[in-house]
Amino acid sequence: MKACKVFVVPHTHWDREWYMEREKSRMMLVDVIDELLHILKSNDDYVFMLDGQTLLLEDYFSIRPDRKDELIGFIRSGRVSIGPWYILPDEFLVSGEAHIRNFLIGDSVCRELGGKMTIGYLPDSFGHPSQMPQLLSGLGMKEMVFWRGLGPDIDKTELRWRGLDGSVVLGINLPFSYGIGACMPENPDAFVARLKSKIRMLEPLANGNTLLLMNGVDHVAPQRSLPANIAYARNELQGYDLVLSGLKEYLDEVRTGLGEGGESFPETSGELRSGYKAYLLGGTLSTRMYLKQNNALYETLMERYAEPLCVLAEIIAGACTPDHELRHAWKTVLSNQPHDSICGCSVDAVHEEMMLRYRWIRDIVASLLNKAGDALFERKRPDPESVEGSLVVFNPHLQPCTALVPVELTIDERLLRKVNYETGNLDEFDPGTLKGIPSAVLVRDKSGAEFWGRIISVEDLDDMVLSLDTQPEMRRCKRVRFSFAAHKIPALSFSEYTYKFLYEDSAPRRLPIDKQIENDAFRVVWDSGLSALTIEDKNTGYIYQGQNSFEDSGDAGDEYTYSRPGHDGFFLVDPASVRVSTSNKGDSSLMVVDAVLRVPEGLTADRSARSETLVDIGIRTSIELTEGIGRLDIRTEINNTAKDHRLRVLFRLGGPCAFSSAEGIFSVDDRPSTPTDATAFESWIEPPSTNPQKSFVSVESSNKGLTLANRGLPEYELFSDPDGNAVLALTLLRSVGWLSRPDLLARKGNGGWTIATPGAQCLGKHVFEYSIIPHEKSWADSPAPLLAHSFAVPPMAFPESGYGKKLGNKTISLVSTDSASLVLSSLKKVESGAGYILRFWNESAREIHAQLVFGLPVKAVWLVDLAEHRLRALELEDGKYSLDCGAWKVISLELHF
């Protein structure tokens, strides 16, 4: 009988920030790598894996530049494994494009240092998306090593995992986590005894006679005694061949023993989001919701605005793309996406620093957008006395777009203070009298068509105008926010508008109807009996009752897991507190609902119930209908005064629905409704809970569809009411006070360290934005995805700008498609060399035949993989390219103009 081969892989799992703040963790990291270098120099047989991420190397070199060459030597000799990632993310909360950038930036760091582990090492993510096999394959990786997410269908450590598009990777499950062999005894006999027990745990789960024993765990240094103890154990363990190695050697042995494709392995498909064998920690989808909102905002700003506009500025206007600034921006975005960071499951100080990094990203992105705008447009600062100005609006989609455009600009600027270079003083000026508050705005397109926008807010502001020619000037002005409906903006292109503010409101009005608004598509009525909206779809005749009702329940959980207290109830809006106002002005109709939610102030001392003392949570909900836009846009503002609770908003379909369809990472995933009988999950480590989404979730019953779009609200749940009808719940806020606790009803055991985190109560003001899209049939057979995408990624306005000489008078659509199913992921420069990457994906379960039309002459097009390696040249005909795109396929093209 062939000896069982046991591969012992020394490693450390390094959470950059978690129960420790970043700098405290970095000081420990310095000690760990210093110790590693000592062991490597003193023992030629020792190898080590640095956790699959390269950000920790940058952290080390920032303190220890003197040891960089020494560590590089061990990396290049293969004794230290690094990469392939920049960080170890949460795989559901970040975008598909962010996953690709995580690899590309990690790859560039690895190339600089001279080595890379080409294995999808994702040891601690809280589940894995259905498209991760396609991502790994497209990035040049054939295997994935992971811990969490396997369901009861797989009971082996080696498996085949088939992605939504059909891609297959070899999966290696770590059934007892990546720390099964951590902190082994120093005493040789005790080492052998522990090793025997671990082998006994692993042997029944292996398909063959090859075992993987990971020697390491969170924030633990390498063990000097390991090589000697393995040598001792070789003499004590009969029938076992012990190998000290990296992951690559283990995987090579697995493939040698069971065939290159692993066809004999059991196979699973779709998402790996089961809590059957390991904690999934699904409550992290809504912990510290403000982090999720900021992540979605700045990912979108980078992927769909800053980077594409910088590329367009280079292609159209000859500007030089700010590659280094864009890389710096992406690194800053990624630095907030490690799983313990973006999941919100760290100590308060960690997340306070994350918010500082988000402010850094805000300033970086603003600078990038300004540079692109300066290159593309003719800037037109209006006369201070004028009430008119100009706009250029950018469409970040592959299809022509009709959408609501948000605009923010300053008006009525007056000099307040500036430096007097003759005297050296900071001179003060009388700003004079500011104009009144604009009451309406009229927008015109190039053809002269008029659109009435809606003034959202006007506020006084002292603004600092920056210049490299002089020191800043400070001006007093008004910041105005308004929106208007732009029609048929060309794909990946621009439309030009002028606007005029009116100080005596002359916008066309319709008489407001009490508690009712409508446009060409919908009639919306406030139902006092349900404390909710009733929506009539004028096109289909469908009626949707019970929309946008609020529900509050207790949360005796922690940052990882939502857990209701043993004694709890649902708290709803107080009907006597509701005040409804409506207005119908111009192209917009608005309903504002002010209400009070009266809820317990927190938990009782024993955490078994909610307190009897009640506090008021004020809620203001604004529902907007716009002519020509087939959705209801909602903005909900709350002032959270309660602790230990979860606030959700509910939407009722009015019929049964067995599953939801939610957009994910290059996917739309079907998930079953929450089962009413939980006894089937009593043996699970963690039973099913809520689900993740990106820009939308959809349900359908008897041809009646309802899609819910959102901006940075990633958690939802589908369940049935007592009558068996479907209810979609969108989580707005989850308030908890502990990183982890051992006493949850919803989870067996502790998920982390029991540390108080009062900041996770999320007290204070919050704003949530989402949209209701009623439709006929399923999401896939309706305009719902396009409407959801234009809500999540609206056109961007550049105030006080015109086409100028660079754009000319004709609109240039860089690339457009005739398929509604193709979704843009990225338009960027290639990582090295000339050319641009256009990446998009087929958001449908069927192969589509589509055509790409280019608005500028194209010299060459290459099909490339996700790592930007060329696969084959493509032929264009008359500036057009026809392609067959498989179901859920991600396509990357290298373009040369």
N, C-alpha and C positions, 0 to 999 in steps of 0.2 A: 504494500500500500504506500502511495506517495505521501511524503511528509507534508503536514499542513504548514504553509508558509505564512508567517506573521510579520507584517511590515509595521515597524514602530516609527512613527513620523513625529519628530520633535517640532514644536511650534509654539507660538503664543497667539492668543486672540486679543487684539488691542482695540478696545473701545476708546476712541480719542477723547470722548467726554461722556460721562454717564453719572455714576454716583460720585465721581470726582470732577472738578472743573478741569478745563483743558490744560492749563499750565501745570497743575499738580500732576496730571497724567503724563505730561511731556517730561517732567523731571524724572518720573519713574521710568519712562521709556528710555531716557538716556542711560540710566543705570542698567536696564535690561540689555540694551545693545552693547554697551561696554562689556558687560559680563559675557555676552555671546562671543564677542571678538576674542576675549581671553580664552574661552573654551576652544574656539576654532583654531587658535594658534597652538594650543597645547595638545590637541588631539586631532590627528589627521583623518580619523574615521567619522568625525562628527559632521552632521548636516543639520540645517534648520530652515523652517518655513516662516516667513514674516507675514502671515495672515492674509495674503492675497491682495493687499492694498499698498499703494505707494505714497499716500499722503503722510503716513507715519515716517517714511524715510526723509521727506522734506522737513518734517518736524525735528527729526534727529539731527540732520545736517545743519539746521539753523542754529543749533547749540554746539554741535561738534563738527565744524567744517574740517578740523584737523585730522579727523578719522575717516573722511570720505573716501580717500584713495584706498585705505586699508579694507573698508567694507566692499568697495567696488571689486577689489581683487577676489574676494570670496564669492561675490555674485557671479563674476565672469567665469570662475572655475566650477560653478555649479553647486557649490556647497551651501549657498544661501539662496533660497527660492523667493522671488518677489513677483508682484503683480498677479494677474493682469490688470486689476482695477485700480482706480485712483482712490476710491473709498468703498466701504461695504454698505450699500444703501438698504433702505426699506424698498422692496421691489414693486409694491403697489402704489405707494404715495408719490413716487417720482414718475416723470413722464418716460415714454419709450425713447424719445430722443436723448433724455438725460442718461439713460442706461448706455446708449451708444457713446456719448461724450465721456462718460465715466471710463469706458474702455479706451477710447482714443487718447485721452490725456494720460491715463495710466500707462498705456503702451509707449507714449513718447518719453515718459520718465524712465521706463524700463530700458528703452533703446539707449538713452543717455548713459545709463548705469551698466549696460552690457549684458543683460539677461532678463528672461521673462518666463513665468510659468503659464503655459497655454492651456489652462484648465479652468473651467467655470467654478471656482471655489466660492461658494456662497453659504457659509456655515451657520449663520445666525439670523437670516432674514425671516420675517414673520409670515411665511408662505411664499409661493412662487407663481407668477402669472402664466397663463396658458401659452403665451408666445415666447417664453424664455428659451425653448429649444430652437426656435427660428433665430432669435437674437444671438445665442451662443454659436450656432452653426454659421451664421453670417459673419461673425467676428473671428472665425477660424478655430473654434473650440468644439471638440467632439464629446466632452464629458462634463458632468456637473457633480460636485460633491456638496451635499447639503444635509441638514438635520430635520427641519420642521416640514410638516405639510402632508406627509403620506397618509392615505386613508386605509381602511381595513382590507382593501382589495390586494394590497401588496404586503407580503410578510417576509421579504428577502432584502438583503442589503444591496444587491445588484439588480438593476432593472433597466428597461428601455422606457424612455419618456417621449411620447409623441405630442408635438405641439399642435395648436389649432390649425396651422397651415399644412401639417403633415411632416414637418421636420422632426427628426429623431436624434436624441443624444443618449449616451450611456449615463445612467444615473447611479451614483453611489450614495446610499443613505447612511447617515451616521445615527443609528437607532438610539444610542445613549449619549448623544451630543458629541461635540468636538472635544470634550474634556474627559472621555472615558478613562484615559491613561494618565491623567494629570497628577502631579505631585506624588509620584511613586516613591515608595520607601527607600531610604538611603541604605539600610541594612540589606545585604545580598539575599539572605534567606527570606526576609519579609518581602523583598522585591519579587522573588519567585512565587511566593504564595499569592500576592496580589495579582501578578501576571496570570497565574493559573485561573483565578476567579474571573478575570476579564475575558480570557479566551473562552471559558465555558459559557459566558453570556453571548459571545459573538458567533461561536461555531454553528449553533442550530439555524442561524439566520443567513448564512452564506450559501450561495449557489454552488460554489466549488470548495476548494481547500485553500483559499487565499483570504487572509483576514487583515483588516486595517485597524491599528491601535494608535489613536492620536494622543501623543504625550504633550499635554499643555492645556491651558485654559485661560480665561480672562486675566490679563495683567500679571502673569506669572512668568518668571525668568526661566531660562533653560537650566536643566539639571546637569551638573558636572559629573555626577556619578553614573549617568545613564549608560555610556559605552561600556564601562567596566561591569556594570550589573547585567547588561545584555550578554556580555561574554561569559559571565558566571552562569546565567540562566541557560545558555546553550548546552552546558554540561549537565544541568539538572532536569531539563525538560526533554523527555524522549518523544520522538515522533513530531517534533516541531522545529522548523527552520526559522530562526529569528533573524530579521534583517533591519538594520538601522538605515532609513532611507527617506527620500522625499515622496511626494504623492505620485510623481511621474513613474517612478520605478514600480510602485504598487499597481498603477493602472496598466502599465505595460504587461505585468504578470497576469492581471485579470483578463486582458484581451488575448494573451498567448494561450491561456488555459481554456478559454471558452469561445474563441473565435472572434474575429475582428468586429463583426456586427452584433455579437451577443444575442443571436437569434433565439437561443434557448432561454434567455432571461424572461421573466414575467414582464408584461407591458402595461403601462398606465397612460392616460392621456388627459389633456385639459389642465385645469388649474390644480396646483398642490396647495390646497387651503383647508386641510382637515386637521382637527384637533384630536384625532383618534389616538395618536402615539406620543405627541409632544404638544406643549403649549403653543397655541397660535397667537395668543395675546391680541385678539381682534379689536379690543377697545381702544387700541392705539390709533385706529382710524379717526377718532374724534377727540382724543386727548389734546388739550391746548389747541383748539381749532384755529386760533390766530396764526399758528405756525403753518398749518396747511394752507390757509388763505394766502399768506405771504409767499409760500413756495410756489403755488400755482401762478400767482401774479408774476413773479420774477422769472420763472421758467418760460412763461408765455412771452414776456417782454424780450427775453433773449432769443427764443426760437423763432418767433413769428413776426417780430418787429425789428429789433436792433440789428441782428445778424443779416436778415434778408435786405434791409435797407442799406446797410454798409456794402453788400454785394452789388445792389442796384446802382449805388453811387459810383462804384468802380466801373461797372459795365457801361452805364449810360453817360456818366459825367467824367470818367477818367480819374476819379479820386483813388487814392491808395487805401485799400482796406486796412483798418487798424488791427492787424492780426494779434499783436501782443496784448492790446487792451481787451480784445474779445477773449483771448485765452485767460487773462487775469479775471475777467468777469465770470467765465465759466467755472474756473477753479473756486471762486468765492461762492457761486451758487451750489456747487457740489459739496463744499465744506459744510453746508448746513443739511446735507442729505444722508449722513450715516444713520443707521437704523435707530440708534438710541437718541439721536438728535431730532430728526424730523418726526419720529413717533411721539415726541413729547414726554418720554418716560425717563427723564433725568432729573437731577436736582435743579432747583429754581435758577441758580446762578448760571448754569449751562444755557438755559433758554433765554435768559436776559442777554447773554453774549450773542446768541443767535440773532436776536432782534437787532443788535448793533451791526452784525454782518449784513442783515437785510437792508439796513440804512446805507451801508457801504455800496451794496449792489444797486440800490436806487440811484445813488449819485453817479456810479459808473455808467449805468444804462442811460441816464439823462444826458451825459456827455456824449455817448456814442450816437444817440438819436439826434442830438444837436449837430454833430459833425456830418452825419449823413444828410440831414435836412439842408445844411449850408451848402453841401456839394450839389444836391439835386435841385433845389428850389431857389427862386429869387425872393429874398426876404424883403417884406414890405412892412415897415413900421408905420402905422397910420398916424395921421395928424392928431395931436392930443385933443383937438376940438371936434374931430370927426366921430361919427357914430357908425361908420362903415369900415369893413375890413375884408380880408380874403383868407381862404382856407385851401389847402390841398389835403385830400383824404386818400389814404393808402389802404388798399384791399389786400389782406394777407392770405387770401384763399386762392385755390386753383380754378375756381369757378367765378363768373360774375356774381356780384353780391349786392343784394338789397337789404339794408340793415340800419339799425339805429346807431348813430355815430356820437360818441361822447366827445365834448369839446371843453377844454379849459384854457382860458386866456385872461390877460390883464387889460383893463381899459382905464382911460382917464388918468394916465400917468403924469405926475407932477414931481419935479425935482425937489428933494428934501435936504440932501447934504452931499457934498463932494469935496475932494481935496483941492485946495488952492495952492498951486505949486510955486507961485510968487512969494506968498507969505508963509507957506508951510503949515497953514491952519486947515482944519476941517470946517469949511464954511457951511452955515445953516441957511436955508431958504424957506420962504413962506410958501407952502404948497397951494395956497389959495383954496377956493371952495370947490369941492368935488361935485360932479354932476349927481343927479338923483339916481335911484336904482332902476336899471332897465326892467321894463315890465313885459317885453316880448322881443322876439328875434325873428327876422325874416331872412331866409336863405335862398339864394338863386344859384342854379347851375349854369354851365356855359351856354345852354340853349335858351336861357331866360326863364325856365320853369321855376316856380316859387314853392317853397316849403316853409311852413311855420314850425320853428323849433320850440322846445319847452325850456324856459329858464329853471334850472334846478336850484341854484344858490348864488348869492352875491355876498361877498365879504370884503371888508376893508383890509388892506395889506400894505405893510412897508416892505418893499422888495429891493434886494441888492442886485444891481446889474453889473456883471463881471466883464472885464476886458483885460487882455494882455498889454494893451497900449497905455493904460492908466490904472490907477487904483480904482476900486469900485465906486459907483455912484449909487446913492440910496434914493428911491423914489416911492412916493405914496400913490397907491392905485386901488382899484377894485379888482378882485379876482372873480370872474364870472364862470360858472359852469352851466352849460346847456347841452341839449341833445337835439338831433333832427334825423329824419329818415332820408338816407341817401339811396338812390335807386340805380341799380345796374352798374356799379363801379366795376370796371374791367378787372379780370383776374391778374393778380400780382402786378398791379398798376395803380394809377392815380386818377382822381377826378378833381377838378378845380371848382370852387364855389366862392361867392361873395356873401357877406352877411351884413345886416343892418339892425342895430338895436333901436327899439322904440321905447320912449319914455312916457308916452301916453298910449295906453294899451289899445291898439286897433286890430289885434289879431281876431280873426273870425271866431265867433263864439256860438255854441249851441246851449240852449237853456239846460242847466244841470237837472237831472232827474234824481229824486231822493234815493240815495243808496243804490245807484245804478249807473254804469258807464257802458259804452259800446263803441265799436268801430265797424269797418266793413266785414270783419270776420266773426266777432264774438259780441255777445251781450253778457255782462257780468253784474250780478245782483248780490247785495249783502243779505244773507239769510239770518235774521236775528234769532230764530229758533235753534239753529245749529251753530251759531257763532262762527260762520264760515261763509265761503263764496259759493254761489251757484253760477255755472258757466253754461251758456247756450252757444253751441257751434252752429253758426248760421249756414255753413256750407253742407253739413251732414245732418243737422237737426238733432244731434246727440246732446243730451243734458248731463252735466257733471255736477253732482251735488256734494256738499261737504268738503270743499277744497280749501286748503290753507288754514286748517284748524290747528290750534296749538295744544300740546300735551306735555305735561311735566310729571316726571316720576323720580323717586329717590334713587340715589346711587351710593351704595355702601362699598363700592369697589375701589380701585386704585388706578394709577396711570396706565396700567396694562389692560385692565378688564372692567367692563361694566357689570355691576352686580347689584340687583335690587335688594333692599333690606328685607328681612323676614316679614315685616308688617309694613305694607305700603299701599298707596292708592294713586290714582291718576288725578291730577289737578288741571282744570281747564280755565279758560278765560272767564272772568266774572261778567255775565251778560249786562249787569247794571252799569258796568264801567265803560261800555263800548260807546264811542263817538265816531260817526262816519261822515265824511265830507267828500263831495265830488266836484270836479270841474271839467268842462269840455272846452278846450281852447285850441284853435289852430288844428294841427294834425294829430293832436294828442288828447286823450281822455285819462283822467287821474282819479283814483279813489284812495283816500287816506283813512285808515282805520286805527284809531287810538284805543287801547284797551289795557286792562290791568290783569295780571296773572298773580293770584294770591296763593303763596306756597309756603311750606315750612321753611324756617330759616336755616335748618341743618338737620343733622342726625341727633338722636338721643345719645347719652353718654355711653351706653353699651352698644351702640351702632345697630341695634336690632330694628329700629323704627325711625320715623321722622319726628322732629320735635313738634309740640303743639303750638309753639309761637309762630305766627305767620308774618311774612314780609311781602311787600308789593314789588313785582317786577313790571315796570312799564314797557309796553310794546307798541311801537308804531310801525304799521305796514302800509307801504305805498304800492298800489297796483296800477300799472300803466299799460294802456292800449295805444298803439300807433297805427294810423292808416297804412295799409300795405304790408304790415309785419304780422305774420300769423302766429303770434304767441302773446302771453301775458307776462310782462316783466315785473318782478317783485323785489322790493327792497325792504328788509325788516331790520329795525333798529331796536335794541333792548338795552336796559340798564340792569345788569345782573346783580342782585342784592342777596341772593341765597347761596348756600353751600350744599355740597353733596347731593346733586340732582342732575338730571338729564332733560334737556328741552328739545323736543322734536316738533316738526310741522307735518301734518298728515294730509294725504291726497287720496280720494276714494274713486275707484273706477266704476262702481255701480254694477259689477258683475264678477264672477269667479275668475281667478287667474292662477295657474299652477306654478308659473315661473316668471322671473324678471329677466330683462336683457340690459346689461350695463356695459357701457364703453369702458375698456380697460387699456392695457399696454398693447397697442396695435391689435385690438380685438374688440368684439362685443360678446360678452360671456353670458350664457343662460344659467340662471341659478334658481333652485327651487324655493318656493315660499317657505317661511319658517314653519316647521311642523308644530302642530298643537300638542302632540304627545311627545314629551321629552324622555320618556322611559327608555327609548331605544338607544339613548346616548349616555346611559348611566355608567357604562364601562369606559367611556372616553376620558382622556386626560382633561380635555376642555370641549364642551358641547358646541355646536354651531351657534353663531350669533349674527352680528350684522355683516354687511358686505361692502366692498370697495367699489368706487366708480371714478371715472374721469369726468367728461363733460356732460354725460347724460345717463339716465336710466329710463327704461320704457316698459309698459305693461299693455296687454291687449286682451279683450274678451268679446267674442262674437262680433268681430270687425270693428269694435270701438276701442281706439287706442289713446293712451295718455303717456306723454314723454315729459320728463322733468329735467331741465338743464340747470347747471349751477356754475358758480365761480368759486372754486377752491373749497367745496364742501364734499369730502370724499366718502362719507358714510351714509348708507341707506339700509332699509330693511323692508321686505315685502311680507305681509302676513294677512290672514283672513279675519274679518270681523265675525261676530256671532252668527250672522246670516250667511256666512260663506263667501262674502264679497271681498275683493282685493283692496288692501290699503297699503299705500306706499308711505313710508316714514322717512323723512330727511332729517338727520341729526344736525341741529344748529350749535348746540353747546353741551359739553359734559364737564361737570365741576366735581373734582375730587381733591383730597388733601394729603395723599400718600403716594410715594413712588411705588411701593408694593406692600401688601398685607397678607398674612397667612390665614385670615378668617373669612374669606369670601365664600358665599354660597354658590357662585357661578364658576369657581375654579378650585381644583384640588391643590393645596399647597401654595407656597410663595413663588412669585414670578421674578423676584429680584430682592433688593435690600429694603428693609422696613425703615424708611426715612421720610420724615414729614416734608411735604412740598406744598405749602400754602398758596404759592403762585398758580398751581394747577386748578384752584377754585375759579379762576378766571372772572373775578369780580370786576364790575365796571361796565363800560359801554362797549357794545359790539354791533357790527353791521354785517348782514348776510344778504347775498344777492343770488336769486334763482329765477327760473322762468317756467311757466306751465305751457305745454304745447299739446292741445287736443288735436286728434287727427283720426282719419279712417284707416283701418287695416293695421298692420304691424309697423314698427319703426322702419323696417327695411323697405317697405313699399309705400313710404310716405315722405314728405319733405322734412320730417322731424330732425334727422341728423344735420342737414344744412342749417336749419333754424337754430339748433342747439350750438353748433360750431360758431355761428355768427354772433350768438350771445356770449359764449365763453371767450371768443377771440374776435371782438368787434373791429371794424375799420378804425384806423388811427388818423386823427386830424392834426395837421401842422398849421397852427394859426399864423396869420400875417405872412403867408407864403403864396407864391404863384409859380406857374410853370417856368417862366423865364426862358433864357436862351438854351439851357441844357436839356430841358424836356421838349422844347419847341411847342407848337400848337397842337400837335397830334398826340394822342395817347398811345404809349408803348406798353403792351401787355407782354411781359417777358415770356411767360408760358401760360397756357390755359388748356383745359381739357373739356371734352364733351361728356364726361362721365361724372355723375353726382357722387359716385362711390369712392373716388380717389381723394384722399385727405393728405394735405401737405404736412410733412414732418419737419423739413429743414431746407433752407437754401443757404449755403455756406461756401467758403473757400475750401479747396482741398487742403488736407493737413500738411502736405509738402508739395512744392512745385506749383505750376500754374493750373488754372481751371477751377470749376465750381461744382459742388455737389448739390443735386436736386434729389430730395428723398420724399417719397410719398408711399401711401399704403392703400390697399383695397379693403375698404370697410364693408365687406359683404361676404357671405358664405358661398358665393358663386364666382366662377371665373368670368371676367369681363373683358370685352374687347373695347379698348379706348384709344383715343387719338390725342396726342399732345401737339399743340400748335405753338410755335415759337415766333415771337414778334420781332426778333432781331436775327440777322444771318448767323447761322451756326456752322462752325468750321469742322467740329468733330464731336461725336457723342460716344461714350463708352458705358456699357453696363458694368458696374462695380459691386463688390460685396460691401457689407456694412463696415468693414475695416478699410475700405477704399482701395482694395486691390482690383485691378482691371480683370474682367472676365472675357468680354468680347466687344468689338466695335459694332456700332449700330448704324444703319443707313437711314437717312432722312430723305423725304421727297417733298419738294416745294415747301421747306420749312416745317414739315409735319412728320410726326413719328407715330406709327400705329403699333400698339403692343397688346398682347394677351397677358392679362395679369391674373394669376391664380387666386383662389379664395384666401383672403387674409394675408396675402403676400406683401412684404415690404420691398420696395424697389428703390435702388440708388443709381443715379446716372451721373457720370462725370461729363460736364459740358465745357466746350471751348467755343467762344464767340469770335 
